[in-house]
Amino acid sequence: MKIERIVSTRLPTPYGEFAIHGFREGDSGQEHVVLSLGDLAGQPGDEPPLVRVHSECMTGEVFGSLRCDCRPQLESAMKRIAAQGRGAIVYMRGHEGRGIGLVQKLRAYAEQDAGADTIQANAQLGLPIDARRYDAAACMLRALGVNRIRLLTNNPLKMAALAEFGIEVVQREASLTAPGPDNERYLRTKADQMGHHDLGHLFE
């Protein structure tokens, strides 16, 4: 994959001042960003940076939807990286609804309102359960001098995909947020049917 860094600038946030790097995929023109803090490449012997690869979620992050845990996970990652003083959030645009797109995700929501879980809803619409790809994320990390990371995720498929594209995940750190009445079934489905680590602890 060809991906180009277009611009880097500063981004003051409530959690600290990050650098933000804008990238564009050569073939598709899809744009992504990376928020970074500190020297990601580091020095020999340094602990690998804490990294979250985060999927765009307009409903959760813009409108505050309680049907998912995307916004709390993003905010938690920013806080944790700011507290450590070093790390990155790779923000993947085009990953809305695990890669099916915004309007298709809304269609899946309607199926869920009729009784389906998140996996059943996609299947009923003839959509993949997870259509996300992570080659662009790996390319962006390498462009910023990162080959080894501590990955902030519950998703084993994300770990495997990054490793496939040459990013060594030396440690996984859980990303847990408190469930609520509108997203409890969603989180249980990820834990029970999609193999996401640690989520089961939320219901103990």
C-alpha positions in Angstrom: 0.0 0.0 0.0 1.1 3.5 -0.8 0.3 6.1 1.8 1.6 9.7 2.1 1.9 12.0 5.0 0.5 15.3 3.9 0.8 17.5 6.9 1.8 17.5 10.6 0.7 20.2 13.0 -0.2 20.7 16.7 -3.6 19.8 18.2 -4.4 21.3 21.6 -7.0 19.1 23.4 -8.6 18.9 26.9 -6.1 16.1 27.6 -2.9 17.8 26.4 -1.3 19.1 23.3 -0.9 16.3 20.7 0.7 16.5 17.2 -1.7 15.5 14.5 -0.5 13.9 11.2 -2.7 13.8 8.1 -2.2 10.9 5.7 -3.8 10.0 2.4 -3.9 6.6 0.8 -2.5 6.7 -2.8 -5.0 4.4 -4.5 -8.3 5.2 -2.8 -7.7 8.8 -1.6 -9.0 7.8 1.8 -7.7 10.1 4.5 -6.7 9.1 8.1 -5.0 10.9 11.0 -2.6 9.9 13.7 -2.5 11.8 17.0 0.9 11.5 18.7 2.6 12.6 21.8 6.3 12.5 22.6 9.1 10.8 20.6 7.4 7.8 19.1 10.6 6.3 17.7 12.3 6.6 21.0 15.8 5.6 22.0 17.3 2.1 22.2 16.0 0.4 25.3 12.9 2.6 25.6 9.6 0.9 26.2 7.5 0.7 23.0 4.9 3.5 22.8 1.2 2.9 23.8 -0.9 2.9 20.7 -4.6 2.7 20.0 -5.8 1.9 16.5 -9.3 3.5 16.6 -12.2 3.1 14.1 -14.1 6.2 13.1 -17.6 6.4 14.7 -19.7 9.4 13.8 -22.7 8.2 15.8 -20.7 7.8 19.0 -18.0 10.4 18.7 -20.0 13.2 17.2 -23.5 12.6 18.4 -22.8 10.9 21.7 -24.6 7.7 20.9 -24.8 5.3 23.8 -25.3 2.2 21.6 -21.5 1.7 21.5 -18.4 2.4 23.5 -16.4 4.2 20.9 -16.3 7.7 22.3 -15.4 6.6 25.9 -12.6 4.4 24.4 -11.2 7.2 22.4 -11.3 9.7 25.3 -9.8 7.1 27.6 -7.0 6.4 25.2 -6.2 10.1 24.9 -6.1 10.4 28.7 -3.8 7.4 29.1 -1.4 8.5 26.5 -1.3 12.0 27.9 -0.6 10.6 31.3 2.3 8.6 30.0 3.6 11.4 27.9 4.2 9.2 24.8 2.0 7.3 22.4 -0.3 7.5 19.5 -3.9 7.1 18.3 -4.2 5.9 14.7 -7.7 7.1 13.7 -9.0 5.1 10.8 -11.5 6.8 8.7 -13.7 4.6 6.5 -14.0 2.1 9.4 -17.5 3.2 10.4 -19.6 0.3 11.6 -16.6 -2.1 11.4 -16.1 -1.1 7.8 -19.6 -1.3 6.4 -20.2 2.5 6.3 -22.4 4.9 8.1 -25.8 4.4 6.4 -25.3 0.6 6.5 -24.6 0.8 10.2 -27.8 2.7 10.7 -29.6 -0.1 8.8 -28.0 -2.6 11.1 -29.2 -0.5 14.1 -32.7 -0.9 12.8 -32.3 -4.7 12.7 -31.0 -4.6 16.2 -34.1 -2.6 17.3 -36.1 -5.5 15.9 -34.3 -8.0 18.0 -31.0 -8.9 16.3 -27.6 -8.7 17.9 -24.8 -6.8 16.1 -23.6 -10.0 14.3 -27.1 -11.1 13.3 -28.0 -7.7 12.0 -25.1 -7.6 9.6 -25.8 -11.1 8.4 -29.5 -10.3 7.8 -28.3 -7.4 5.6 -25.8 -9.5 3.7 -22.9 -7.5 5.2 -19.6 -8.8 6.6 -19.2 -8.9 10.3 -16.0 -7.0 10.2 -14.7 -5.5 6.9 -11.9 -3.4 8.4 -8.3 -3.6 7.1 -5.2 -2.5 9.0 -2.5 -2.2 6.3 -2.9 1.6 6.2 -2.5 1.7 10.0 0.7 -0.2 9.9 2.0 2.0 7.1 1.3 5.1 9.1 3.0 3.8 12.2 6.1 2.9 10.2 6.1 6.4 8.6 6.3 7.8 12.2 9.2 5.5 13.1 7.2 2.9 15.0 7.6 -0.9 14.5 7.0 -2.1 18.0 4.0 -1.1 20.2 2.0 -1.7 23.3 -1.5 -2.0 21.8 -4.5 -0.6 23.6 -7.3 -3.0 22.5 -9.6 -5.9 23.4 -9.7 -7.2 19.9 -7.5 -10.2 19.0 -8.1 -9.7 15.3 -6.6 -6.3 15.4 -3.5 -7.6 17.1 -3.1 -10.3 14.5 -3.7 -7.9 11.6 -1.1 -5.4 12.7 1.4 -8.3 13.2 0.7 -9.5 9.7 1.6 -6.1 8.3 4.9 -5.9 10.3 4.0 -4.2 13.5 5.2 -6.1 16.5 2.7 -6.0 19.4 4.9 -6.6 22.4 2.1 -6.2 24.9 -1.7 -5.7 24.9 -3.4 -3.4 27.3 -7.2 -3.6 27.9 -9.5 -0.8 26.9 -12.6 -1.1 29.1 -15.5 1.2 29.6 -18.5 0.8 31.9 -21.5 -0.8 30.1 -24.9 0.9 30.1 -28.4 -0.2 29.3 -28.1 0.8 25.6 -24.8 -1.0 24.9 -24.7 -3.9 27.3 -25.9 -6.4 24.6 -23.3 -5.0 22.1 -20.5 -5.5 24.6 -21.7 -9.0 25.5 -21.8 -9.9 21.9 -18.2 -8.7 21.4 -17.1 -10.7 24.4 -19.1 -13.9 23.8 -19.1 -14.2 20.0 -16.2 -12.1 18.7 -13.6 -13.2 21.2 -12.8 -9.7 22.6 -10.5 -10.0 25.6 -11.4 -8.8 29.1 -15.0 -7.6 28.3 -16.4 -10.4 30.3 -15.0 -8.9 33.4 -17.5 -6.0 33.0 -20.4 -8.3 33.8 -18.9 -10.2 36.7 
